[in-house]
Amino acid sequence: MKSVNSPPCHLVYRTKLGRLYCGKSEEVLQTRRFLRHKGKVQLVFTSPPFPLNRKKKYGNLSGTAYAQWLAAFASILAGYLTPDGSIVIELGNAWENGRPTMSTLPLETLLAFKEAAKLYLCQEFICFNPARLPSPAQWVNVERCRVKDSFTRLWWLSPTDRPKADNRRVLQEYSDSMKKLLKSGRYNAGRRPSEHHIGEESFLTNNGGAIPSNVMTEGFVADLLTIANTKTNDPYQVHCRRTGREPHPARMPLQVPEFFVKLLTDAGDLVLDPFAGSNTTGRSAENLRRRWISIEVDSAYAEGSRGRFQTLNRCRRIAAGRR
């Protein structure tokens, strides 16, 4: 690890509310420039490289090395949080090398991450992508002995068992049946087969929307928050095509970080993403008037993420080499 006096990063661009730096997070977060933010971050939202067997351009480790690498970040990231702050981290599924069996590495990594910083596990979220390509290809497409793997998990952790959160910020539109119920004021009260007792006025209060579930899928359908990433005309991809840049291969839909930014922060709070990729976290925070800091190790992806903010007309290029 480099000394806090060394300059392991440079500022790529900035907006009215945030900045994106290029550098290795494990080094950047130990510099004096960043240490001044310790204890001030309300939300760390990030999707680190997954422990894939096949190497990707954006970098990834596997096995015990991956678990140790990510667990080493836990205490660093926790040190940046406010006392009631949160960490939301996406961990994808992993498969055993050469075998049609799943690896427990993501779960082992989560436990190591949690224990390293003495964090509470607040809730698990399932992020289902119905448009995801069939994988693992060998077992799904070739040997046909498995079905496609189409979801990842997001884990919400915190140094306290009661972090700042308010599900009223993420209410979804009531279903047609609920709207009808509220209008008529009539429904079947009484005991259910589950042994729950539904009172005669339990569902007559209009709370402005339905509380979402912890399953995320494509679009807002009933109580499900949808996640798919198939649009080719979004500003980021248009920018990459226009500038001849290769888009990040593991982009996250904006709805995902936006959901957690709404749930876990207030306007003006600080959001940090140490593995920015195409910087969906930064754009989501900007949309919701939160301050943000993002870090991306790959300079090409860092530059490409500028396309997320082209419509703002507020990104300012920083001269090469300027710290």
N, C-alpha and C positions, 0 to 999 in steps of 0.2 A: 504494500500500500504506500502511495506517495505521501510525502509530507504535506501538511496543510499550506505550506508556502509555495508549492508547485502549482502550475496552471494546467490542469488536465482537461479543460473544456474551453469551448468558445461559444459565444452567443450567436445563434443563427438568425433569429428574428424575434421581434417583440410586437405585441398588440397593446391596446389600451389597458388590458387587464393581466396579460401574461407574457411569459418568455419561454422560448425553447432553446436548450443548450445541447451541444453535441459533445459526447464524451462517455467514458465508462462510469456508470452510476456509482459503483463501489469506490471510485476515486473522487468523482464530482461531489458526492455527498459528504466528503471529509474535508472539503476546502472551506476557508474562512468565509467565502462568499455565500456558501450555503449553510454553514453552521449557525449563522445569525437567524435562520428560520426555525431552529430547533424549538419545539414546544408550541409552534404557531400553526401547524398544518392541521386542518380539520378532517381532511379525507385524503388518504393515499389510495388511489384507484389505479390498478395496473394489471397488465397481462404479460407476464414474462415469457420468454421462449419456452415452448413445451419440451419435455424430455423425449424427443422423437428418436427412433432408431436410424432414420435417414437424415443426414445433415442438411440443413437449410442455409440459404445465404445469410439470413438474419441471425444465425448462430444459435446453437442449442447443445446442451450437454445431455448425458444419459446416465442411468444408474445412480450409484451412491454419490458420484461427483456432482450430479445435478442437485440432489437433496442437500448436500453440504453447501453447495454454492448459494442456493436460494435461502437456506436457513441462516446463512451468515448475514443476509440483508435484514432479517427480522428485527434485531435489536437496533440497527441503524435507523430503519424506518419508524419503529416505535418511538425512538427518541425525538423524532420530528413532530409527533402528534401532540395536540392539546390533551388535557386530562380526559376529555370526553370525546376524543377523536376516534376515527375508524380507519381500518385497512380493508379494502375489498380487493381480492386477488383471484384472477381466473387461473385455474389449473385444468388442462385438458387431459383426456384419457391417454393411457400408454399401453402398448402391447409388448409381450415378450419377444425378443429378437428370434425370428425364425419359427415361432410357434403361434398357433391360433388361440392363444390364451392371453388374457389381460394381465397387466402388471399392476401391482399394488403401490408402485412408486409414487404416483400422485398423492395418495393418502398418507404414505409414509412421509413425504415431503411436507404436506400440510401439518402433520403432527410435529415434525421437527421445527417447522417455522413457528408454530404456536408455542411450543415449549421454550424455544430459544429466547423469546421476548415476554414470556409469561402472559400470553394473550387469552382472552375469552373468545370462544366461538359463538357469535351472536346468532347467525343463521346461515343456512346453505341455500343457494339458488341454482336452479337448473336452467341453462341457456340452450334451447332447442332450435336448431337451424334446419328447417325442412328442405332447404335447397342445397344442403351440403352434399358434395360428391361422395359416391360410395367408397368407403374405406374401412379397414385396410384392404387394398385392392386384391392382394393375393388370396385372402380368405373369403372376401365377398364376391369379387368378379370372376376369379379364376377357379378356385376350388369350390366355391359356393357353399361353404360350410358355416358361414356366419352372416348375420345381417349387418347393414351399414351402421357405423358409429356416427351419430349425428347430434351429440350434445356435449357440452362442457359444463363444469361446475364453477360457480363463483362463490367464494367463501368470505363472509363478513366477520371480521375479528376486531377486537378492541381491547385496550388495557383496562377497561372497566366493563362491568356487566350491564351498565346503563349508559351507553354512549348517546350523544345527541342524535335524535331521530324523530321523525313525525310522519306517519303514513298518510296524514291528511294532505300532504303535498303531492302525493302520487295517486290520488283517487282516480278511478276510471269511470267512464260513463255507465250508468245503470243499464242493465239488459232491458229489453222490451217488456218482459214479464214482470220485472221489478217496478218499472215505471207504471205498469197497469195496476199492480198491487197498491202502490202508493196513491194512485188516483182513486181506486175503488175503496181502499181501506179495509178490504176483506181478504182473509186467507184462512187456511185450516190450522188452527192452533192445537196445542196438546202435545202428548208424548210421542216421540218418534221411535222407530225400531232401534236406533242407536242409543236409546234411553235418554236422549236430550229432551227437555221439556220446553216447548216453544210457547211463550206467553201470548195472550191475545193482542198485545200492543208491541211485541218485540220488534216487528218489522215495519212499523208505521212512521218512524222518524226518517225524514229525508236528510241525510248527512252530506248531500252534495255529490255523491258518487260511491262506487263500490271499492272496498279495500282489495288491492291486487293480491294475487297469489305469489308464491316464490318460484313459479314455473314461468319461464320466459319463452315465448314462441313468436311466430311471425304475425305482426300487426296487433291491433287491439281487438281481440275476439273474446267476447264474454269477459272473464276475469283474467285472461292471459295477455301478458305483454309480449308482443311478437318481435322476433329477431331474425331477419334474413339480410343478406348482404349481396344482392344480385344486381343492383342498379349500376348501369354503366355511364349514366349521364350526371352523376353527382359532381360537384365542383372539384373534388380531389382527383377523380379519375380523368376528368376533362383537362385539368392542369397537367397531369402526368403525360397524357397523350400529346398535348401541345408542346411541352418542353422535352419530349423524348425520354422521360424518366420511367423506370420500371416501378409500378405500384407495389406497395408492401403486400406480400402474399398472405398475410394473416390479419387483415383489417377487421376491426370491430365496428358494428353498426352504431351510429350515434345514439340510438335510443337506449343502449345499455348503460354507458356512463351517465347519460342524462338522468336516468331513473335513480341511480344511486346519489348523484349530486343533489337532486331534489330531495331525496329521502333523508340524507345525512348532513346537509349543510344549509346555511342561510346565505343570502346575498352578501357579498363582501368577504366571505370565508376563503381560506387558502386551500387549494387542491393541488396535490403532487402526483405526477406519474413518472417513475424512474425508468420505465421501459416504454417510451412513447410510441414507437412505430410510426404510424401515419398521423399520430396526435389527435385521435378522436376525443381523448380526455380533455385536452386543452380547448378544443372547439366547443365541446359540450359545456365546459365551465364558462367560457366566454358567452355562449348563448344565454346562460342563466345568471350572468352578472356576478360570477365568482372569480376571484383572483386565482391564477394558476401558474405552476412551474412544471415543465416537462423536460425530460432528458432522453436523448436517443444516441446510441453508440455509432450507428451507421450514418455517415455524412450524407449519402445519397438519399436515404429515407428521410433524414432530417430536413434536407432542402425540399424534397418532394412534398412534405407535409405542409409547406407554405400554401399549397393549393387549397387547404381547408379554410383559409382566411382571405382568399382573394376577393370575395364579395364584401368584406369589411372595409377594404381600401385603407387599412391602417397598419399593415405589415411594413416594417422598414428594414431594408437590408443592412446588415452590419458588415463593415469592411473586414476583409479576410485578415485573420491574425489578431483582430482586436479582442481584448479580454474584458 
